[in-house]
Amino acid sequence: MKKTIIVDISFLTPYEVNMLEETQQVMRGGRTGYPTGASTDVSNRWTKAQAGAVITLTYSANIGIDASLGNNFAVAMEGDLTFDAPTNIQADTMQGGIIKVTQDPTGGRVTTFGANWMKVGTFSEDTSANKTALYQYTVIDQTHVLVQHLGDI
C-alpha cells in the first residue's frame, strides 16, 4: 500500500530542496550515483571525518608550495630551507593546513619563511637530527600567509 506524506519544506534553502528532490529521484531509481552531498558553491556540513593526502614536496633550498595540490605538505630537509610565497591560491578561501618539515640525519638545518609569511607566536624549532617540526598555516591572500610553529616530534 502506497502512502503519501505531506511535509512543509518552506523552511529549507533552495539547495536543500534540490538535494531532497535528487534524493527522491535516486530512491525511485531514476538517478544513479546521486547525490554526492557536497557542492563547491555552497556551505557543506560534513558528518564524517574528511582527510586529504599529505603532499610530499621535493627538497630544494627554496620551495613555493602549490596550494592547488592540497592542504597538508611534508618535506625532508637536505639543507637549509626557505618557504617562498605559495602559488595557485584561490582568492578568499582561507586555505590552511599543516607543513611537516623533517631534519635529515645530520640535523642543524634551518627553516625560514619568506616575506609573504607572517609568523604567529614564537618559533623555537628543535634542529636535532631526524626531528620533525610541525607548522600550521592559513593563506589570507597572495601576499599574506599566517604561519605558526606548533611543536616538534
N, C-alpha and C positions, 0 to 999 in steps of 0.2 A: 504494500500500500504506500503510495507516494504522499508525502506530507509537504505542505507549503508553510514556510516560516517567514513571517514579515518582521523585518528588523529596521529600526530607524538608523540610517547611516549618515544623517545630516551633519554629525559632528566630525566625520572623517575628512582628512585632507584629500585633495584630488589624487595625490599619489597613492594614498591608502585605498581609495575607491578603485583605482586602476589595478592595484595589486590584488584586491578582493575579486574583481572581475576576472583577472587572469587565473587566479587560484580556482575559481569556479569552472573555468574552461578546462583546466587541467583535470579537475576531478570528474568532469564529464567525458574526459578522454579526447577533448578537442585540440589540445596542445601538448606537446611533449617537451620536456626539458625546461618548462617554465613553472613558476617564476624563479629566478635566481635569488631574489630577495634583496639584492644590492643594486644600487644605481649610483652613477658617478655625479649626478646632478642634484641630488637631494641628501639630506641627513639620513644616515643609516643607524639602526640600533642593532648591535651585534649581540647574539645570545650565547655565543661560544667564543672561545679564545681565537684571536687572529694572530698569525705569526708569519713574518716574511723571512725569506732566506737571508743569511749573512753573506754579503758580497765580499769576496776576498780580493783585496787590492794588491797589485804587483808593486813591490818596493821601488821607490825612486826617491831621490833627495827631496823632490817637490811633488806633491800629489794634490790634484784638484778633484775632489770627489764628484762623480757624475750622479747627481741626485735623481736622474731618471731610472737608474738601475735598482734602487731600493732605498731602505731606510737605515739598515744596520750594516756596518762595514768592519773589516778586520785587515790588519797588515802586520807582517813580521818584519821587524827592522833589520837592516843590514848596515846601517849607518845613521847619522843624524837625519831627521825628517822634518819637513815643513809642510803643513797643510795649506795649500793655496785656496782661493775662493772656490766654493762649489760651482759646478756648471749644471746647465739644464734644469734650473729651478723653475717650478710652476709658480706663477705670481699668486700672492695672497693665500698660500696653502698652509703656512706654518709647519712645513715638513720637519720632522725631527727623528732622532734615533740615537743609536749608540755606536761609538767608534772604539774598537778594541785594538790596542797597539801593544805588540809583544816584543820585548827585548830579545836579541839573539844571545847565544851562549857567551859572547864577550861582555855584553852589558855596557852601561855607561853612555848609551845613545840618548840624544836629546830630541824631544819632540817640541816643535814650536808651531804656532798658528799665525798665518799671515794677517795682513791689515784688515781684512773683512771679518775676521773672527773677533768677537768681544768676550773676553774672559769673565766668568762669573765666579766669584769666590777666590780662594787661594789654591794655587797649583803646587803640589809638592810630590811629584811622581817619584816612585822608587825605581831607579835605573839599574838595579841589580840584574845580573844575568838571568834570562828567561822569565823575568817578571812581566806581568801584563797590566797596563793602565787602561782604565775604562773612562770614556768621556761621553757625556750626554750633550747633544746639540739640538738647536732649534733654528731653522732658517727663517729669518724675518723677511728678507728680500735679497736681491742680488748682491747688495753691499753690506748686509748686516746678518751675521750668524752668531748666536749666543752659544758659548761652549763652557761646560763645567766639568772639572775633574772629579769623578765620582769616587775613585779609590783605586787601589792596586790589588791584584791577586797573584 
